[in-house]
């Protein structure tokens, strides 16, 4: 995943308004689970959402990437963080809310593993608890061969990232980075094996997990969001 570029991750996604997204997430939670107190952020990355959500909820985080977790540990030192796969982690705890944001669910790659991840997160919910999953691209939005590039600058480095969508089933991204700092210029390649899923596939996963489903088409970033209540 982003193990090779964890230090550049927040710069590359500096356009993302984590604070506003967290405010909207809090609003969605309060409307549906007014007394929610405990929250689990699955695939929490560098902890940018947790930085804000932990102000309103007793929070924990899970991520598979140890380099990302190191950054999160510095950002939210009072939040308990765990290393684990979203399909398989077991914290022996229940939460009022579980989140899987910023299209991280796409890393499950297959329908079977996506269903496994949704079920696992649902199993970590209290009765009446709420699961929010922000999907990756829809099949219609996947444009084979599309190339995207941007350059980001900080006091420590400049990074240019070029990304191409490869023409394989359910999608794969190849990311090429040029990173320049005081020690010189380096070239890093990352291949992200992911999977897009249809609305029906997400709906079936939530239903199988025993969740009452609600789908908001706009969501946090225009990709929609799936909300499930555990009954």
Buried (B, 14 or more C-beta within 10 A) or exposed (E): BBEBBBBBBBBBBEEBEBEEBBBBBBEBBEEBBEEBEBBBBBBBBBBBBBBBBBEBBBBBBBBBBEBBBBBBBEBBEEBBBBEBBBBEBEEEEBBBBBBBBBBBBBBBBEBEBBBBBBBBBBEBBBEEBBBBBBBBBEEEEBEEEEEEEEEBEEEEBBBBBBBBBEEEEBBBBBBBBBBEBEEEEEEBEBEBBBBBBEBEBBBBBBEEBBBEBBBEEEBBBEBBBBBBBBE
